[in-house]
Amino acid sequence: MSMSKKHFIELADEIRRYNAIAKRLEGLPFLESQIMVLADFCAGQNPAFKRQRWLDYIDGKVEPNGGKVKSEKLTAPRIERHWSRGR
């Protein structure tokens, strides 16, 4: 049985979660070499695997389907507006 896009996203999500926890706890995140080995494995499982999109998703550069990440930065005036709405 080959892996599907859903499996690739789930694997990337787990890597992202692990890396976030490792960063908070000053642990070791996945190394680039480890992620590349996993990318090679995924590519071997499904010829439609989009390696660069998957890597970019792990890095937080794109959404799971490849779209740009919407970054909503809360600047000081935006924070004030946000909290002045009764929150």
Residue pairs with C-beta under 8 A, 6 or more apart in sequence:
2 45
2 46
3 42
3 45
3 46
3 49
4 46
5 48
8 42
8 46
8 49
8 54
9 57
9 64
11 38
11 42
12 54
12 57
12 58
12 64
15 30
15 35
15 38
15 58
16 57
16 58
16 60
18 29
18 30
19 29
19 30
19 58
21 27
22 28
22 29
23 29
35 55
35 58
39 51
39 54
39 55
42 49
42 51
42 54
43 49
43 51
50 66
53 62
53 66
56 62
56 66
57 63
57 64
57 66
60 69
61 68
61 69
62 68
62 69
63 69
74 82
